[in-house]
Amino acid sequence: MEYHAFESSNVFCTGLAFVPKEEGVNEMEEEEDDGWTIAFVHYEDTNLSQVHIIERKKLSGEAVAKITLPCKVPYGFHEAFMPISF
């Protein structure tokens, strides 16, 4: 089993969501875990909040992006990914 570990203690996350990749032309060839996990992360020691984007196929690796937020996202917050086609 693979998991994602944060770089220090007193770091907590909430509201995980899966966002699938839409690269394949043939949906039958796409793998079930081909996409990203989005997590709201809060560093208790520094009061910093971020959104981490983690590639599902490399779950134990570094986040591919970390977006710093202007305020803390409350624990227990849940988000949802809604694909929109134009």
PDB file of N, CA, C and O in Angstrom:
ATOM      1  N   MET A   1       0.849  -1.184   0.000  1.00  0.00           N
ATOM      2  CA  MET A   1       0.000   0.000   0.000  1.00  0.00           C
ATOM      3  C   MET A   1       0.891   1.242   0.000  1.00  0.00           C
ATOM      4  O   MET A   1       1.861   1.322   0.753  1.00  0.00           O
ATOM      5  N   GLU A   2       0.556   2.192  -0.838  1.00  0.00           N
ATOM      6  CA  GLU A   2       1.327   3.428  -0.943  1.00  0.00           C
ATOM      7  C   GLU A   2       0.566   4.552  -0.251  1.00  0.00           C
ATOM      8  O   GLU A   2      -0.665   4.584  -0.273  1.00  0.00           O
ATOM      9  N   TYR A   3       1.309   5.478   0.367  1.00  0.00           N
ATOM     10  CA  TYR A   3       0.677   6.612   1.043  1.00  0.00           C
ATOM     11  C   TYR A   3       1.550   7.845   0.887  1.00  0.00           C
ATOM     12  O   TYR A   3       2.721   7.747   0.521  1.00  0.00           O
ATOM     13  N   HIS A   4       0.971   9.005   1.168  1.00  0.00           N
ATOM     14  CA  HIS A   4       1.689  10.280   1.084  1.00  0.00           C
ATOM     15  C   HIS A   4       1.993  10.748   2.504  1.00  0.00           C
ATOM     16  O   HIS A   4       1.093  10.823   3.341  1.00  0.00           O
ATOM     17  N   ALA A   5       3.252  11.062   2.773  1.00  0.00           N
ATOM     18  CA  ALA A   5       3.655  11.551   4.093  1.00  0.00           C
ATOM     19  C   ALA A   5       4.099  13.008   3.978  1.00  0.00           C
ATOM     20  O   ALA A   5       4.768  13.389   3.018  1.00  0.00           O
ATOM     21  N   PHE A   6       3.721  13.810   4.959  1.00  0.00           N
ATOM     22  CA  PHE A   6       4.136  15.209   4.981  1.00  0.00           C
ATOM     23  C   PHE A   6       5.543  15.327   5.541  1.00  0.00           C
ATOM     24  O   PHE A   6       6.014  14.447   6.263  1.00  0.00           O
ATOM     25  N   GLU A   7       6.208  16.423   5.202  1.00  0.00           N
ATOM     26  CA  GLU A   7       7.618  16.611   5.537  1.00  0.00           C
ATOM     27  C   GLU A   7       7.896  16.880   7.010  1.00  0.00           C
ATOM     28  O   GLU A   7       9.049  16.800   7.433  1.00  0.00           O
ATOM     29  N   SER A   8       6.887  17.194   7.795  1.00  0.00           N
ATOM     30  CA  SER A   8       7.111  17.466   9.215  1.00  0.00           C
ATOM     31  C   SER A   8       5.877  17.069  10.028  1.00  0.00           C
ATOM     32  O   SER A   8       4.831  16.729   9.476  1.00  0.00           O
ATOM     33  N   SER A   9       6.027  17.122  11.349  1.00  0.00           N
ATOM     34  CA  SER A   9       4.880  16.822  12.205  1.00  0.00           C
ATOM     35  C   SER A   9       4.009  18.065  12.351  1.00  0.00           C
ATOM     36  O   SER A   9       4.385  19.149  11.904  1.00  0.00           O
ATOM     37  N   ASN A  10       2.873  17.909  12.961  1.00  0.00           N
ATOM     38  CA  ASN A  10       1.902  18.998  13.133  1.00  0.00           C
ATOM     39  C   ASN A  10       1.408  19.555  11.803  1.00  0.00           C
ATOM     40  O   ASN A  10       1.115  20.744  11.681  1.00  0.00           O
ATOM     41  N   VAL A  11       1.321  18.668  10.803  1.00  0.00           N
ATOM     42  CA  VAL A  11       0.767  19.015   9.504  1.00  0.00           C
ATOM     43  C   VAL A  11      -0.455  18.125   9.306  1.00  0.00           C
ATOM     44  O   VAL A  11      -0.371  16.904   9.440  1.00  0.00           O
ATOM     45  N   PHE A  12      -1.582  18.739   8.988  1.00  0.00           N
ATOM     46  CA  PHE A  12      -2.826  17.989   8.876  1.00  0.00           C
ATOM     47  C   PHE A  12      -3.530  18.343   7.568  1.00  0.00           C
ATOM     48  O   PHE A  12      -3.418  19.465   7.073  1.00  0.00           O
ATOM     49  N   CYS A  13      -4.251  17.380   7.021  1.00  0.00           N
ATOM     50  CA  CYS A  13      -4.988  17.658   5.786  1.00  0.00           C
ATOM     51  C   CYS A  13      -6.441  17.244   5.942  1.00  0.00           C
ATOM     52  O   CYS A  13      -6.795  16.464   6.826  1.00  0.00           O
ATOM     53  N   THR A  14      -7.270  17.784   5.066  1.00  0.00           N
ATOM     54  CA  THR A  14      -8.692  17.498   5.080  1.00  0.00           C
ATOM     55  C   THR A  14      -9.238  17.626   3.670  1.00  0.00           C
ATOM     56  O   THR A  14      -8.616  18.244   2.807  1.00  0.00           O
ATOM     57  N   GLY A  15     -10.380  17.051   3.446  1.00  0.00           N
ATOM     58  CA  GLY A  15     -11.100  17.247   2.187  1.00  0.00           C
ATOM     59  C   GLY A  15     -10.395  16.747   0.955  1.00  0.00           C
ATOM     60  O   GLY A  15     -10.192  17.519   0.018  1.00  0.00           O
ATOM     61  N   LEU A  16     -10.011  15.483   0.915  1.00  0.00           N
ATOM     62  CA  LEU A  16      -9.342  14.947  -0.268  1.00  0.00           C
ATOM     63  C   LEU A  16     -10.324  14.774  -1.420  1.00  0.00           C
ATOM     64  O   LEU A  16     -11.473  14.378  -1.224  1.00  0.00           O
ATOM     65  N   ALA A  17      -9.849  15.076  -2.617  1.00  0.00           N
ATOM     66  CA  ALA A  17     -10.664  14.874  -3.821  1.00  0.00           C
ATOM     67  C   ALA A  17      -9.776  14.293  -4.902  1.00  0.00           C
ATOM     68  O   ALA A  17      -8.583  14.592  -4.953  1.00  0.00           O
ATOM     69  N   PHE A  18     -10.344  13.464  -5.769  1.00  0.00           N
ATOM     70  CA  PHE A  18      -9.618  12.899  -6.898  1.00  0.00           C
ATOM     71  C   PHE A  18     -10.040  13.623  -8.163  1.00  0.00           C
ATOM     72  O   PHE A  18     -11.231  13.815  -8.411  1.00  0.00           O
ATOM     73  N   VAL A  19      -9.045  14.029  -8.976  1.00  0.00           N
ATOM     74  CA  VAL A  19      -9.296  14.688 -10.250  1.00  0.00           C
ATOM     75  C   VAL A  19      -8.682  13.819 -11.333  1.00  0.00           C
ATOM     76  O   VAL A  19      -7.459  13.694 -11.389  1.00  0.00           O
ATOM     77  N   PRO A  20      -9.498  13.206 -12.206  1.00  0.00           N
ATOM     78  CA  PRO A  20      -8.958  12.326 -13.248  1.00  0.00           C
ATOM     79  C   PRO A  20      -8.310  13.109 -14.386  1.00  0.00           C
ATOM     80  O   PRO A  20      -8.706  14.236 -14.683  1.00  0.00           O
ATOM     81  N   LYS A  21      -7.301  12.493 -15.022  1.00  0.00           N
ATOM     82  CA  LYS A  21      -6.701  13.080 -16.222  1.00  0.00           C
ATOM     83  C   LYS A  21      -7.637  12.823 -17.396  1.00  0.00           C
ATOM     84  O   LYS A  21      -8.344  11.815 -17.429  1.00  0.00           O
ATOM     85  N   GLU A  22      -7.635  13.728 -18.345  1.00  0.00           N
ATOM     86  CA  GLU A  22      -8.465  13.571 -19.544  1.00  0.00           C
ATOM     87  C   GLU A  22      -7.604  13.554 -20.795  1.00  0.00           C
ATOM     88  O   GLU A  22      -7.972  14.149 -21.808  1.00  0.00           O
ATOM     89  N   GLU A  23      -6.465  12.882 -20.737  1.00  0.00           N
ATOM     90  CA  GLU A  23      -5.540  12.911 -21.870  1.00  0.00           C
ATOM     91  C   GLU A  23      -5.846  11.869 -22.925  1.00  0.00           C
ATOM     92  O   GLU A  23      -5.655  12.126 -24.114  1.00  0.00           O
ATOM     93  N   GLY A  24      -6.317  10.699 -22.521  1.00  0.00           N
ATOM     94  CA  GLY A  24      -6.468   9.587 -23.456  1.00  0.00           C
ATOM     95  C   GLY A  24      -7.605   9.781 -24.430  1.00  0.00           C
ATOM     96  O   GLY A  24      -8.658  10.317 -24.084  1.00  0.00           O
ATOM     97  N   VAL A  25      -7.379   9.334 -25.663  1.00  0.00           N
ATOM     98  CA  VAL A  25      -8.430   9.396 -26.669  1.00  0.00           C
ATOM     99  C   VAL A  25      -9.385   8.223 -26.454  1.00  0.00           C
ATOM    100  O   VAL A  25     -10.593   8.332 -26.664  1.00  0.00           O
ATOM    101  N   ASN A  26      -8.810   7.105 -26.031  1.00  0.00           N
ATOM    102  CA  ASN A  26      -9.604   5.926 -25.772  1.00  0.00           C
ATOM    103  C   ASN A  26      -9.748   5.758 -24.263  1.00  0.00           C
ATOM    104  O   ASN A  26      -8.782   5.419 -23.580  1.00  0.00           O
ATOM    105  N   GLU A  27     -10.942   5.990 -23.745  1.00  0.00           N
ATOM    106  CA  GLU A  27     -11.152   5.921 -22.303  1.00  0.00           C
ATOM    107  C   GLU A  27     -10.878   4.539 -21.738  1.00  0.00           C
ATOM    108  O   GLU A  27     -10.581   4.408 -20.550  1.00  0.00           O
ATOM    109  N   MET A  28     -10.972   3.504 -22.566  1.00  0.00           N
ATOM    110  CA  MET A  28     -10.730   2.139 -22.094  1.00  0.00           C
ATOM    111  C   MET A  28      -9.259   1.926 -21.744  1.00  0.00           C
ATOM    112  O   MET A  28      -8.945   1.020 -20.972  1.00  0.00           O
ATOM    113  N   GLU A  29      -8.355   2.732 -22.288  1.00  0.00           N
ATOM    114  CA  GLU A  29      -6.922   2.590 -22.024  1.00  0.00           C
ATOM    115  C   GLU A  29      -6.482   3.347 -20.775  1.00  0.00           C
ATOM    116  O   GLU A  29      -5.387   3.113 -20.263  1.00  0.00           O
ATOM    117  N   GLU A  30      -7.314   4.241 -20.286  1.00  0.00           N
ATOM    118  CA  GLU A  30      -6.948   5.017 -19.107  1.00  0.00           C
ATOM    119  C   GLU A  30      -6.967   4.127 -17.873  1.00  0.00           C
ATOM    120  O   GLU A  30      -7.810   3.239 -17.746  1.00  0.00           O
ATOM    121  N   GLU A  31      -6.032   4.375 -16.970  1.00  0.00           N
ATOM    122  CA  GLU A  31      -5.981   3.605 -15.739  1.00  0.00           C
ATOM    123  C   GLU A  31      -6.853   4.260 -14.681  1.00  0.00           C
ATOM    124  O   GLU A  31      -7.074   5.471 -14.703  1.00  0.00           O
ATOM    125  N   GLU A  32      -7.344   3.450 -13.757  1.00  0.00           N
ATOM    126  CA  GLU A  32      -8.275   3.926 -12.735  1.00  0.00           C
ATOM    127  C   GLU A  32      -7.694   5.044 -11.871  1.00  0.00           C
ATOM    128  O   GLU A  32      -8.412   5.969 -11.491  1.00  0.00           O
ATOM    129  N   ASP A  33      -6.392   4.966 -11.556  1.00  0.00           N
ATOM    130  CA  ASP A  33      -5.791   5.973 -10.670  1.00  0.00           C
ATOM    131  C   ASP A  33      -4.989   7.016 -11.430  1.00  0.00           C
ATOM    132  O   ASP A  33      -4.087   7.630 -10.861  1.00  0.00           O
ATOM    133  N   ASP A  34      -5.301   7.229 -12.711  1.00  0.00           N
ATOM    134  CA  ASP A  34      -4.580   8.197 -13.529  1.00  0.00           C
ATOM    135  C   ASP A  34      -5.163   9.589 -13.278  1.00  0.00           C
ATOM    136  O   ASP A  34      -6.174   9.966 -13.870  1.00  0.00           O
ATOM    137  N   GLY A  35      -4.512  10.343 -12.395  1.00  0.00           N
ATOM    138  CA  GLY A  35      -5.004  11.669 -12.058  1.00  0.00           C
ATOM    139  C   GLY A  35      -4.272  12.214 -10.847  1.00  0.00           C
ATOM    140  O   GLY A  35      -3.130  11.840 -10.581  1.00  0.00           O
ATOM    141  N   TRP A  36      -4.927  13.091 -10.118  1.00  0.00           N
ATOM    142  CA  TRP A  36      -4.309  13.769  -8.980  1.00  0.00           C
ATOM    143  C   TRP A  36      -5.220  13.705  -7.757  1.00  0.00           C
ATOM    144  O   TRP A  36      -6.442  13.612  -7.879  1.00  0.00           O
ATOM    145  N   THR A  37      -4.606  13.757  -6.579  1.00  0.00           N
ATOM    146  CA  THR A  37      -5.330  13.946  -5.333  1.00  0.00           C
ATOM    147  C   THR A  37      -5.120  15.391  -4.912  1.00  0.00           C
ATOM    148  O   THR A  37      -3.990  15.878  -4.887  1.00  0.00           O
ATOM    149  N   ILE A  38      -6.196  16.069  -4.584  1.00  0.00           N
ATOM    150  CA  ILE A  38      -6.157  17.456  -4.127  1.00  0.00           C
ATOM    151  C   ILE A  38      -6.455  17.446  -2.628  1.00  0.00           C
ATOM    152  O   ILE A  38      -7.443  16.851  -2.198  1.00  0.00           O
ATOM    153  N   ALA A  39      -5.608  18.102  -1.832  1.00  0.00           N
ATOM    154  CA  ALA A  39      -5.799  18.115  -0.375  1.00  0.00           C
ATOM    155  C   ALA A  39      -5.558  19.519   0.167  1.00  0.00           C
ATOM    156  O   ALA A  39      -4.631  20.211  -0.254  1.00  0.00           O
ATOM    157  N   PHE A  40      -6.402  19.927   1.102  1.00  0.00           N
ATOM    158  CA  PHE A  40      -6.169  21.159   1.854  1.00  0.00           C
ATOM    159  C   PHE A  40      -5.286  20.794   3.036  1.00  0.00           C
ATOM    160  O   PHE A  40      -5.625  19.902   3.813  1.00  0.00           O
ATOM    161  N   VAL A  41      -4.151  21.478   3.178  1.00  0.00           N
ATOM    162  CA  VAL A  41      -3.146  21.146   4.183  1.00  0.00           C
ATOM    163  C   VAL A  41      -2.929  22.352   5.093  1.00  0.00           C
ATOM    164  O   VAL A  41      -2.877  23.492   4.631  1.00  0.00           O
ATOM    165  N   HIS A  42      -2.802  22.082   6.396  1.00  0.00           N
ATOM    166  CA  HIS A  42      -2.538  23.162   7.347  1.00  0.00           C
ATOM    167  C   HIS A  42      -1.336  22.797   8.216  1.00  0.00           C
ATOM    168  O   HIS A  42      -1.281  21.712   8.794  1.00  0.00           O
ATOM    169  N   TYR A  43      -0.382  23.711   8.298  1.00  0.00           N
ATOM    170  CA  TYR A  43       0.816  23.564   9.129  1.00  0.00           C
ATOM    171  C   TYR A  43       0.536  24.278  10.450  1.00  0.00           C
ATOM    172  O   TYR A  43       0.552  25.508  10.511  1.00  0.00           O
ATOM    173  N   GLU A  44       0.282  23.513  11.498  1.00  0.00           N
ATOM    174  CA  GLU A  44      -0.081  24.092  12.797  1.00  0.00           C
ATOM    175  C   GLU A  44       1.035  24.960  13.382  1.00  0.00           C
ATOM    176  O   GLU A  44       0.746  25.984  14.002  1.00  0.00           O
ATOM    177  N   ASP A  45       2.292  24.582  13.203  1.00  0.00           N
ATOM    178  CA  ASP A  45       3.407  25.332  13.797  1.00  0.00           C
ATOM    179  C   ASP A  45       3.577  26.727  13.209  1.00  0.00           C
ATOM    180  O   ASP A  45       4.000  27.650  13.905  1.00  0.00           O
ATOM    181  N   THR A  46       3.245  26.884  11.920  1.00  0.00           N
ATOM    182  CA  THR A  46       3.442  28.176  11.252  1.00  0.00           C
ATOM    183  C   THR A  46       2.135  28.852  10.866  1.00  0.00           C
ATOM    184  O   THR A  46       2.143  29.988  10.392  1.00  0.00           O
ATOM    185  N   ASN A  47       1.002  28.160  11.067  1.00  0.00           N
ATOM    186  CA  ASN A  47      -0.322  28.649  10.700  1.00  0.00           C
ATOM    187  C   ASN A  47      -0.452  28.897   9.193  1.00  0.00           C
ATOM    188  O   ASN A  47      -1.206  29.771   8.767  1.00  0.00           O
ATOM    189  N   LEU A  48       0.288  28.125   8.392  1.00  0.00           N
ATOM    190  CA  LEU A  48       0.257  28.231   6.932  1.00  0.00           C
ATOM    191  C   LEU A  48      -0.727  27.213   6.386  1.00  0.00           C
ATOM    192  O   LEU A  48      -0.743  26.060   6.819  1.00  0.00           O
ATOM    193  N   SER A  49      -1.552  27.641   5.427  1.00  0.00           N
ATOM    194  CA  SER A  49      -2.481  26.737   4.750  1.00  0.00           C
ATOM    195  C   SER A  49      -2.149  26.688   3.268  1.00  0.00           C
ATOM    196  O   SER A  49      -1.839  27.708   2.652  1.00  0.00           O
ATOM    197  N   GLN A  50      -2.219  25.488   2.706  1.00  0.00           N
ATOM    198  CA  GLN A  50      -1.920  25.290   1.290  1.00  0.00           C
ATOM    199  C   GLN A  50      -2.870  24.260   0.691  1.00  0.00           C
ATOM    200  O   GLN A  50      -3.507  23.481   1.402  1.00  0.00           O
ATOM    201  N   VAL A  51      -2.946  24.280  -0.631  1.00  0.00           N
ATOM    202  CA  VAL A  51      -3.580  23.204  -1.388  1.00  0.00           C
ATOM    203  C   VAL A  51      -2.425  22.411  -1.993  1.00  0.00           C
ATOM    204  O   VAL A  51      -1.561  22.977  -2.662  1.00  0.00           O
ATOM    205  N   HIS A  52      -2.411  21.103  -1.757  1.00  0.00           N
ATOM    206  CA  HIS A  52      -1.393  20.233  -2.342  1.00  0.00           C
ATOM    207  C   HIS A  52      -2.028  19.423  -3.465  1.00  0.00           C
ATOM    208  O   HIS A  52      -3.119  18.873  -3.311  1.00  0.00           O
ATOM    209  N   ILE A  53      -1.336  19.357  -4.588  1.00  0.00           N
ATOM    210  CA  ILE A  53      -1.768  18.549  -5.725  1.00  0.00           C
ATOM    211  C   ILE A  53      -0.753  17.421  -5.861  1.00  0.00           C
ATOM    212  O   ILE A  53       0.427  17.660  -6.118  1.00  0.00           O
ATOM    213  N   ILE A  54      -1.229  16.183  -5.685  1.00  0.00           N
ATOM    214  CA  ILE A  54      -0.347  15.013  -5.619  1.00  0.00           C
ATOM    215  C   ILE A  54      -0.726  14.055  -6.739  1.00  0.00           C
ATOM    216  O   ILE A  54      -1.891  13.680  -6.875  1.00  0.00           O
ATOM    217  N   GLU A  55       0.251  13.662  -7.536  1.00  0.00           N
ATOM    218  CA  GLU A  55      -0.010  12.704  -8.611  1.00  0.00           C
ATOM    219  C   GLU A  55      -0.301  11.335  -8.010  1.00  0.00           C
ATOM    220  O   GLU A  55       0.477  10.835  -7.198  1.00  0.00           O
ATOM    221  N   ARG A  56      -1.422  10.725  -8.405  1.00  0.00           N
ATOM    222  CA  ARG A  56      -1.838   9.462  -7.803  1.00  0.00           C
ATOM    223  C   ARG A  56      -0.874   8.318  -8.084  1.00  0.00           C
ATOM    224  O   ARG A  56      -0.703   7.436  -7.243  1.00  0.00           O
ATOM    225  N   LYS A  57      -0.241   8.319  -9.253  1.00  0.00           N
ATOM    226  CA  LYS A  57       0.689   7.234  -9.579  1.00  0.00           C
ATOM    227  C   LYS A  57       2.006   7.366  -8.822  1.00  0.00           C
ATOM    228  O   LYS A  57       2.802   6.428  -8.801  1.00  0.00           O
ATOM    229  N   LYS A  58       2.243   8.516  -8.202  1.00  0.00           N
ATOM    230  CA  LYS A  58       3.456   8.756  -7.410  1.00  0.00           C
ATOM    231  C   LYS A  58       3.032   9.291  -6.041  1.00  0.00           C
ATOM    232  O   LYS A  58       3.566  10.295  -5.569  1.00  0.00           O
ATOM    233  N   LEU A  59       2.087   8.626  -5.418  1.00  0.00           N
ATOM    234  CA  LEU A  59       1.483   9.103  -4.183  1.00  0.00           C
ATOM    235  C   LEU A  59       2.498   9.325  -3.068  1.00  0.00           C
ATOM    236  O   LEU A  59       2.331  10.236  -2.257  1.00  0.00           O
ATOM    237  N   SER A  60       3.539   8.514  -3.015  1.00  0.00           N
ATOM    238  CA  SER A  60       4.523   8.673  -1.940  1.00  0.00           C
ATOM    239  C   SER A  60       5.560   9.754  -2.250  1.00  0.00           C
ATOM    240  O   SER A  60       6.405  10.049  -1.405  1.00  0.00           O
ATOM    241  N   GLY A  61       5.514  10.351  -3.445  1.00  0.00           N
ATOM    242  CA  GLY A  61       6.466  11.394  -3.817  1.00  0.00           C
ATOM    243  C   GLY A  61       6.020  12.784  -3.377  1.00  0.00           C
ATOM    244  O   GLY A  61       5.022  12.939  -2.673  1.00  0.00           O
ATOM    245  N   GLU A  62       6.771  13.778  -3.799  1.00  0.00           N
ATOM    246  CA  GLU A  62       6.454  15.178  -3.503  1.00  0.00           C
ATOM    247  C   GLU A  62       5.184  15.610  -4.236  1.00  0.00           C
ATOM    248  O   GLU A  62       4.843  15.053  -5.279  1.00  0.00           O
ATOM    249  N   ALA A  63       4.501  16.585  -3.696  1.00  0.00           N
ATOM    250  CA  ALA A  63       3.357  17.186  -4.380  1.00  0.00           C
ATOM    251  C   ALA A  63       3.856  17.867  -5.654  1.00  0.00           C
ATOM    252  O   ALA A  63       4.929  18.471  -5.649  1.00  0.00           O
ATOM    253  N   VAL A  64       3.092  17.776  -6.741  1.00  0.00           N
ATOM    254  CA  VAL A  64       3.495  18.429  -7.989  1.00  0.00           C
ATOM    255  C   VAL A  64       3.266  19.930  -7.918  1.00  0.00           C
ATOM    256  O   VAL A  64       3.866  20.691  -8.676  1.00  0.00           O
ATOM    257  N   ALA A  65       2.388  20.359  -6.999  1.00  0.00           N
ATOM    258  CA  ALA A  65       2.151  21.790  -6.796  1.00  0.00           C
ATOM    259  C   ALA A  65       1.662  22.019  -5.372  1.00  0.00           C
ATOM    260  O   ALA A  65       0.952  21.193  -4.800  1.00  0.00           O
ATOM    261  N   LYS A  66       2.065  23.173  -4.809  1.00  0.00           N
ATOM    262  CA  LYS A  66       1.603  23.614  -3.499  1.00  0.00           C
ATOM    263  C   LYS A  66       1.176  25.064  -3.649  1.00  0.00           C
ATOM    264  O   LYS A  66       1.980  25.924  -4.009  1.00  0.00           O
ATOM    265  N   ILE A  67      -0.088  25.329  -3.371  1.00  0.00           N
ATOM    266  CA  ILE A  67      -0.637  26.671  -3.533  1.00  0.00           C
ATOM    267  C   ILE A  67      -0.936  27.234  -2.147  1.00  0.00           C
ATOM    268  O   ILE A  67      -1.771  26.691  -1.423  1.00  0.00           O
ATOM    269  N   THR A  68      -0.259  28.320  -1.775  1.00  0.00           N
ATOM    270  CA  THR A  68      -0.473  28.925  -0.462  1.00  0.00           C
ATOM    271  C   THR A  68      -1.775  29.720  -0.459  1.00  0.00           C
ATOM    272  O   THR A  68      -2.052  30.487  -1.381  1.00  0.00           O
ATOM    273  N   LEU A  69      -2.566  29.525   0.590  1.00  0.00           N
ATOM    274  CA  LEU A  69      -3.863  30.179   0.722  1.00  0.00           C
ATOM    275  C   LEU A  69      -3.772  31.375   1.667  1.00  0.00           C
ATOM    276  O   LEU A  69      -2.915  31.393   2.550  1.00  0.00           O
ATOM    277  N   PRO A  70      -4.631  32.366   1.500  1.00  0.00           N
ATOM    278  CA  PRO A  70      -4.581  33.556   2.360  1.00  0.00           C
ATOM    279  C   PRO A  70      -5.122  33.318   3.777  1.00  0.00           C
ATOM    280  O   PRO A  70      -4.887  34.130   4.672  1.00  0.00           O
ATOM    281  N   CYS A  71      -5.841  32.216   3.981  1.00  0.00           N
ATOM    282  CA  CYS A  71      -6.380  31.928   5.314  1.00  0.00           C
ATOM    283  C   CYS A  71      -6.527  30.418   5.493  1.00  0.00           C
ATOM    284  O   CYS A  71      -6.421  29.653   4.534  1.00  0.00           O
ATOM    285  N   LYS A  72      -6.769  30.007   6.723  1.00  0.00           N
ATOM    286  CA  LYS A  72      -6.911  28.588   7.034  1.00  0.00           C
ATOM    287  C   LYS A  72      -8.255  28.065   6.531  1.00  0.00           C
ATOM    288  O   LYS A  72      -9.288  28.717   6.682  1.00  0.00           O
ATOM    289  N   VAL A  73      -8.220  26.879   5.933  1.00  0.00           N
ATOM    290  CA  VAL A  73      -9.443  26.190   5.556  1.00  0.00           C
ATOM    291  C   VAL A  73      -9.866  25.374   6.773  1.00  0.00           C
ATOM    292  O   VAL A  73      -9.058  24.601   7.289  1.00  0.00           O
ATOM    293  N   PRO A  74     -11.086  25.513   7.245  1.00  0.00           N
ATOM    294  CA  PRO A  74     -11.493  24.825   8.474  1.00  0.00           C
ATOM    295  C   PRO A  74     -11.378  23.301   8.344  1.00  0.00           C
ATOM    296  O   PRO A  74     -11.664  22.736   7.289  1.00  0.00           O
ATOM    297  N   TYR A  75     -10.960  22.653   9.421  1.00  0.00           N
ATOM    298  CA  TYR A  75     -10.936  21.198   9.439  1.00  0.00           C
ATOM    299  C   TYR A  75     -12.358  20.695   9.246  1.00  0.00           C
ATOM    300  O   TYR A  75     -13.313  21.260   9.778  1.00  0.00           O
ATOM    301  N   GLY A  76     -12.479  19.627   8.479  1.00  0.00           N
ATOM    302  CA  GLY A  76     -13.800  19.083   8.180  1.00  0.00           C
ATOM    303  C   GLY A  76     -14.378  19.607   6.878  1.00  0.00           C
ATOM    304  O   GLY A  76     -15.441  19.159   6.450  1.00  0.00           O
ATOM    305  N   PHE A  77     -13.690  20.555   6.236  1.00  0.00           N
ATOM    306  CA  PHE A  77     -14.140  21.098   4.954  1.00  0.00           C
ATOM    307  C   PHE A  77     -14.063  19.996   3.899  1.00  0.00           C
ATOM    308  O   PHE A  77     -13.105  19.223   3.870  1.00  0.00           O
ATOM    309  N   HIS A  78     -15.067  19.928   3.039  1.00  0.00           N
ATOM    310  CA  HIS A  78     -15.085  18.940   1.957  1.00  0.00           C
ATOM    311  C   HIS A  78     -15.259  19.668   0.639  1.00  0.00           C
ATOM    312  O   HIS A  78     -16.039  20.613   0.526  1.00  0.00           O
ATOM    313  N   GLU A  79     -14.512  19.206  -0.354  1.00  0.00           N
ATOM    314  CA  GLU A  79     -14.663  19.789  -1.680  1.00  0.00           C
ATOM    315  C   GLU A  79     -15.081  18.702  -2.636  1.00  0.00           C
ATOM    316  O   GLU A  79     -15.099  17.524  -2.280  1.00  0.00           O
ATOM    317  N   ALA A  80     -15.416  19.093  -3.847  1.00  0.00           N
ATOM    318  CA  ALA A  80     -15.786  18.139  -4.888  1.00  0.00           C
ATOM    319  C   ALA A  80     -15.248  18.648  -6.205  1.00  0.00           C
ATOM    320  O   ALA A  80     -15.195  19.856  -6.436  1.00  0.00           O
ATOM    321  N   PHE A  81     -14.847  17.732  -7.069  1.00  0.00           N
ATOM    322  CA  PHE A  81     -14.390  18.090  -8.408  1.00  0.00           C
ATOM    323  C   PHE A  81     -15.530  17.857  -9.375  1.00  0.00           C
ATOM    324  O   PHE A  81     -16.099  16.767  -9.416  1.00  0.00           O
ATOM    325  N   MET A  82     -15.869  18.875 -10.155  1.00  0.00           N
ATOM    326  CA  MET A  82     -16.937  18.777 -11.138  1.00  0.00           C
ATOM    327  C   MET A  82     -16.367  19.055 -12.512  1.00  0.00           C
ATOM    328  O   MET A  82     -16.044  20.204 -12.814  1.00  0.00           O
ATOM    329  N   PRO A  83     -16.230  18.030 -13.368  1.00  0.00           N
ATOM    330  CA  PRO A  83     -15.697  18.274 -14.702  1.00  0.00           C
ATOM    331  C   PRO A  83     -16.686  19.094 -15.526  1.00  0.00           C
ATOM    332  O   PRO A  83     -17.888  18.829 -15.506  1.00  0.00           O
ATOM    333  N   ILE A  84     -16.183  20.078 -16.242  1.00  0.00           N
ATOM    334  CA  ILE A  84     -17.029  20.918 -17.076  1.00  0.00           C
ATOM    335  C   ILE A  84     -16.496  20.847 -18.498  1.00  0.00           C
ATOM    336  O   ILE A  84     -15.317  21.104 -18.740  1.00  0.00           O
ATOM    337  N   SER A  85     -17.350  20.504 -19.419  1.00  0.00           N
ATOM    338  CA  SER A  85     -16.978  20.437 -20.831  1.00  0.00           C
ATOM    339  C   SER A  85     -17.546  21.654 -21.550  1.00  0.00           C
ATOM    340  O   SER A  85     -18.699  22.037 -21.353  1.00  0.00           O
ATOM    341  N   PHE A  86     -16.715  22.239 -22.376  1.00  0.00           N
ATOM    342  CA  PHE A  86     -17.160  23.403 -23.159  1.00  0.00           C
ATOM    343  C   PHE A  86     -17.286  23.029 -24.603  1.00  0.00           C
ATOM    344  O   PHE A  86     -17.648  23.868 -25.429  1.00  0.00           O
TER     345      PHE A  86
END
